Amino acid sequence: MRRRATVILHWLNAILLLFVLGDGGATLWLSLTYAATALGMCALALSLGLMNGPGPRLEGALRTLHPWLHRAVYLLLGWGAIALAAQVTGHGLPGPEARMLLLALLAVILLHATFNLWRHTALGDGALRRITPRAFHSIL
């Protein structure tokens, strides 16, 4: 159940983030749907812990940094979701605008995706199998 929920929320967040950022003025329901799924993923990670690990072949500084970098991604995910929900309901937060946080999140998740592609191919540790639906495992 945990894996299924994490995988669904992971990909739903990625798609919704692109839609929210895509037109520059996302609708209220789209923004709140994104915020709900992002906060749901954060709540899942806070209550059950991170589903991922550095894998046996990741060594050195990357192995040490791995859990902390994932925590930072979750922090940015939650902060951006809260800022977006506050903004679209007319209660903007102090600090960066929601769009700036979401653009930063997009940049971070592109790095995250590149890192996981590298892990999956160069290290051969099956990193992509952890977060893709089982239906896609045969092509990985």
N, C-alpha and C positions, 0 to 999 in steps of 0.2 A: 504494500500500500504506500509506504514512504517513497519508494523508488518511483512508482507510477505517478504519484502526486508531484514529485520534484521534476520529473521529466516533462509532464504536461505543463506545469507552471513555467519551467525554463523556456520552452519553445513558445508558449503563449506570450510570455513577457517579451521575448525577442520580436515577435511579429507585431504585437501591439505597440511596442516602442517605435518601430519603424513607421507605423500608421500615425502615431501621435506626433512624431517629428516630421512626417512627410508633407503635410500641408501647411504647417506653420501655425495653424489655428484649429487644433483638434476640437471636436464637439465635446460637450459636457459628459455624455455617456461614455464615449471612448476614453476620455481622460480618467474618469472614475473607474472604469473597467480595468484599465492599465494599472492604476494605483492599487486597486483591490488585489489583482493577481500578484503584483510586486510585493505588496505587504504580506500577502498569503505565503509567498515563498520565503520571505524573511521570518515570518512566524514559524514556519515549518523548520527552518534552520535553527532558530533560537530554541525551540522546544525539543527537537530531536537531534540537533547537532548537524554538522556538515556531512553530506553523503559521500564526499570525495576524499581522497587522500593523495599524497604525492606519488604513490606507486613505487614499486621496488627498484626500478631502474633510474629514478630521478635522484641525483646525488648533489652533494655540496650545498652551496648557498641557495640554489633553487629549491632544494628539499626543505631547507630550514624556512625559507620565505613562503613556501606554498600555502600553508594554512592561513598565514597572516594576510597574504594578498587576497585570498578568497574572502576573508572577513571584511577586508576593505571594499571589495566589490559589493558584498551584501550591504555594507553601510551606505555606499553610494546609491544602491538600488532603493533602499528604504528612504533615504533622505530625499532623493528625487521624487519618489512616489508621494511622500507626505507634502513636499513643496508643490507638486502639481495639483494634488487634491485641494490643498489650501487655496491655491491661486484660482482654480476654476470655481470654487465656492465663494470667492470674494474675501478670503482671509489670508492674503499673501504673508509669507514668512519673511523675517529679516534675512539678509544674506543674498546669495546668488539667486537669480530667477530660476524657476523650474526648468525652462528650456535650456539654460546653460548647464544645469546639473544633468539633464538628460542627454545633452550633446557630449558631455564629459563621460557619462556612462556608456554611450555608444562607442566612443573611442576606446574605453577600457575593455568593453566586451569584444571589440575587434581584436585587440591584443590577446585577450583571453582565448578567443577562437583560434588565433594563429598559434598560440602556445600549445593548445590541445591538439591541433593538427600535427605540430612538430612532435609532440609526445607520442601520438598514435603511430606516426610514420617512422621517425628516427629512432625512438626508443622501443617501439613495438609493444607498448604496455597496455594497449586496448583502451586508451583514455576516451575515445569516442563511443565505445560500447557502453560506457557508464551512463551517458546522458542521451543517447539516441534511443528511440523506440525499438523494441526487439525486431519489428518487421524490417528494419533497415540493417540489421547486423550481418545479413548474408552479403551485402555489398561493401562492407567495411573490410 
